[in-house]
Amino acid sequence: MAKWVLEAALALVILYCLLPFLLSRVAGIGVMRKENRSTTVALTFDDGPNPDYTPRVLDLLKEFGVRATFFVVGTQAKQHPELIERMHREGHSIGIHGYVHHPHWLQSPRLVLRNAEKTADIVEEITGVRPTLLRPPWGLLNGLDYLFLRKFRIVLWSVMVGDWRKQDVNRLSGRLRRGLKPGAVIVLHDSDHTPGAERGAPLVMLQALRSLLEESAAQNLHWARVEEMDMDRQRVGTRLWLMWEHLFQRLYGVQKLRSDEDLLMVKPIAFKGHEAIRLEDGTVIQRGDRLLEIHMNNDRLLVLHEQANSEMQLAKMLVKETRKVLKEAAVYLNDPQNEGIKALYGISFIHRGVEPLGFKTLSMSRGLFASATKWYLRVLLFFLHPAGGDRLKLRTDQLVPYHVVLSRQELFSRYL
């Protein structure tokens, strides 16, 4: 009996602990350890935020213009929301490192998931963006994490230098330099309060990090957030998608209002909906009425995304650009030959927050067209958003296209 229990316990340990260790840490299956096709390097930090060290890390990154990825502990994020907000404001990515710093081996799969969701809730409440990246404490997955955490992208590392221990700064710097290769994911630690960490060790890390950033600046090395690491691979798909879009625009007759820098492009159409659209200003749009269909200029959208340091800054830039192009649309509709056009009309995922611009949002009727539109826009998101694949894993209920409509009368009153 005792032998049977021992064998069963051993089998459980192998399946729950050892097998996922071999799959993830040794074989790299189902996790991201590095990105071989990338020309950039990702700098990541675990165990924070910590009020003593995280601000110093952020100051250093800001000084060198580097954006990194912070895998935060939920309890620490809850205690120091100002540091989470600063990470987000300064353009860094934020991932999950557990609600408490406990190994997944000692937790049930449901508890691991519940703690991950709890940490994601905290970060989302502070920043407005829900994390899609997850790194387990000590990089240890349990046997069911692949199933229970499938909505997250699990990120490990390719370079670990033992910076949680105090050591000679030159030795630490040398280890960092040796790991500095294209596609590498470097893990450092901005806290000394987790089990095994030595008090004051991050001070040595900060000295080595400054040396590393100084050398990388001289070598013109490019740093990236984790979700940007596979951009080289995505760019191929992006270029192909944009080629298709340009062909579609030419064949379909989509045109620019003023220049290629406009965020929106347009095409006069006849409304084909079976149900009339009634707007608050009394405008009624019926089948056959003339509309000005709006299309996103995704070339311009990609430029803005590269320029933005954060999702919040991107949102502000989009609002500013949209206001500018709506003024141009008002001038366009004010031309006598466009007198019969009743409204601007489009279908988009980007519909939250458009009401202050004058648009009315309307849900799409269920049917083949609505389903096809939803999947078309999801494919577009995958290719055009740097973290599109991860976005499709989380909150898919929010990725629903809506009609957006701005009447001629409302457009003129706001923008002419």
Number of C-alpha atoms within 10 A of each C-alpha: 6 7 8 9 10 11 12 12 12 12 13 13 15 14 15 20 19 17 15 24 20 13 15 21 19 9 12 17 14 14 18 19 21 24 21 14 13 19 18 25 25 28 21 26 22 22 26 27 29 21 15 15 20 22 16 16 20 18 12 16 18 13 11 13 13 20 22 22 22 31 26 29 24 27 17 20 22 17 13 15 17 14 21 26 16 14 23 23 16 19 20 23 26 28 29 29 28 28 24 17 19 17 16 24 19 12 12 15 20 13 12 25 19 15 19 25 19 17 27 25 16 20 25 15 13 17 19 14 16 20 25 22 22 24 25 23 23 13 17 20 27 23 23 18 21 18 9 14 17 14 17 20 20 23 24 25 21 18 20 15 17 16 24 23 17 17 13 11 18 13 12 19 19 15 16 22 15 9 16 20 19 19 21 23 27 22 22 23 27 28 24 22 15 16 9 9 17 15 14 16 19 26 20 19 27 20 14 23 21 17 17 16 19 13 13 16 14 8 9 9 15 13 23 24 22 28 19 18 27 21 22 15 13 19 14 11 15 21 14 12 17 17 12 12 15 14 12 12 17 11 9 10 12 17 17 18 19 13 10 13 16 20 24 25 23 22 18 17 14 14 17 12 13 9 10 12 13 13 15 9 10 9 16 14 20 16 13 12 16 20 25 25 21 23 19 16 19 17 18 15 21 14 11 18 19 11 12 16 16 17 17 16 17 17 15 12 17 16 14 11 18 17 16 15 19 23 15 17 24 20 15 16 21 15 9 8 9 14 12 12 18 19 23 24 22 20 23 19 16 13 18 11 12 16 13 9 16 17 21 19 20 14 12 16 13 8 8 9 10 17 14 11 17 20 14 11 17 21 15 16 18 18 22 23 18 21 19 17 18 17 20 18 13 16 10 10 7 10 18 19 23 22 17 23 25 24 25 22 14 19 21 16 11 13 17 14
